[in-house]
Amino acid sequence: MGTAPSSRPPLVRMMKLHELLAAGKLPNCAKLAEALEVSSKTIQRDIDFMRDQMDLPIAYDQQKHGFYY
């Protein structure tokens, strides 16, 4: 394998993302990446997957700089 393994499996990260979104925490990629010990790009890919493949209504609030349902 050419990439380093993530510290948490994708499903675990997505469940945590869902938890934070459902709680109205307005997380952003940088804070999530730090908390989950992955890159911001990994978080963005997880959010894109959740929105585009799982049909979750995730949007980004530009004024509050965070994602929400």
Secondary structure, DSSP 8 states (H G I E B T S, - for coil): --S---SS-HHHHHHHHHHHHHTT----HHHHHHHHTS-HHHHHHHHHHHHHTS----EEETTTTEEE-
